[in-house]
Amino acid sequence: MNISEMDLKLMIILQEWDPFDKGEEGYDHEIAEVIQSVHELHHPTDLARHIQAIYESAFGQWIPLQDCTKVSYKLLAVKMDAVYEE
């Protein structure tokens, strides 16, 4: 899987997550930031904290860290699949 394919899978996961019920198109900027964080971070808790901060900054609403951690595991699983397929 190349980077573009990985990013597309990450985007789909984040669009489906929809923590504030804004619809798939309601998070374009935040999704781009989270995908960049996935490329840079390797630990689920670190990624979850970044996700939480990105969405809180954008929407002024707090997402429980547990919810962010669940999605971070999904995102990092896609990243690991991409690494092992190379």
C-alpha positions as CSV (number, residue, x, y, z in Angstrom):
1,M,0.0,0.0,0.0
2,N,1.5,3.4,-0.9
3,I,1.1,6.6,1.0
4,S,-1.9,7.8,-1.0
5,E,-3.8,4.6,-0.4
6,M,-3.0,4.7,3.3
7,D,-4.1,8.3,3.6
8,L,-7.4,7.4,1.8
9,K,-8.0,4.6,4.3
10,L,-7.2,7.0,7.2
11,M,-9.5,9.6,5.8
12,I,-12.4,7.1,5.5
13,I,-11.9,6.0,9.2
14,L,-12.0,9.6,10.4
15,Q,-15.0,10.6,8.2
16,E,-16.9,7.6,9.6
17,W,-16.0,8.5,13.2
18,D,-17.8,11.8,13.0
19,P,-17.6,12.7,16.8
20,F,-19.8,15.8,16.6
21,D,-22.4,14.5,14.0
22,K,-21.3,17.0,11.4
23,G,-21.3,14.6,8.5
24,E,-18.5,13.2,6.4
25,E,-17.6,16.6,5.0
26,G,-17.6,18.5,8.3
27,Y,-14.0,17.8,9.3
28,D,-11.8,18.3,6.2
29,H,-9.2,20.4,7.9
30,E,-9.1,18.3,11.1
31,I,-8.8,15.1,9.1
32,A,-5.8,16.5,7.3
33,E,-4.1,17.4,10.6
34,V,-4.8,14.0,12.1
35,I,-3.4,12.2,9.1
36,Q,-0.2,14.3,9.4
37,S,-0.1,13.3,13.1
38,V,-0.4,9.6,12.1
39,H,2.6,9.9,9.9
40,E,4.6,11.5,12.8
41,L,3.5,9.6,15.8
42,H,3.7,5.9,16.7
43,H,2.1,5.5,20.1
44,P,-1.8,5.3,20.4
45,T,-1.9,7.5,23.5
46,D,0.2,10.2,21.9
47,L,-1.9,10.2,18.8
48,A,-5.1,10.2,20.8
49,R,-4.0,13.3,22.7
50,H,-3.2,15.0,19.3
51,I,-6.6,14.0,18.0
52,Q,-8.3,15.4,21.1
53,A,-6.4,18.7,20.9
54,I,-7.1,19.1,17.1
55,Y,-10.8,18.6,17.4
56,E,-11.1,20.6,20.6
57,S,-9.3,23.5,19.0
58,A,-11.5,23.5,15.9
59,F,-14.9,23.0,17.6
60,G,-14.5,24.2,21.1
61,Q,-15.8,20.8,22.4
62,W,-14.0,18.2,24.3
63,I,-13.9,14.5,23.2
64,P,-13.1,11.9,25.9
65,L,-9.6,10.6,25.6
66,Q,-10.9,7.1,25.5
67,D,-12.9,7.8,22.3
68,C,-9.8,9.4,20.7
69,T,-7.7,6.4,21.8
70,K,-10.1,3.9,20.1
71,V,-9.8,5.8,16.8
72,S,-6.0,6.1,17.2
73,Y,-5.7,2.3,17.4
74,K,-7.6,2.0,14.1
75,L,-5.5,4.6,12.4
76,L,-2.2,3.2,13.6
77,A,-3.3,-0.3,12.5
78,V,-3.7,1.1,8.9
79,K,-0.2,2.6,9.2
80,M,1.3,-0.7,10.4
81,D,-0.4,-2.6,7.5
82,A,1.1,-0.1,5.1
83,V,4.6,-0.5,6.6
84,Y,4.4,-4.3,6.5
85,E,3.2,-4.4,2.9
86,E,6.2,-2.4,1.7
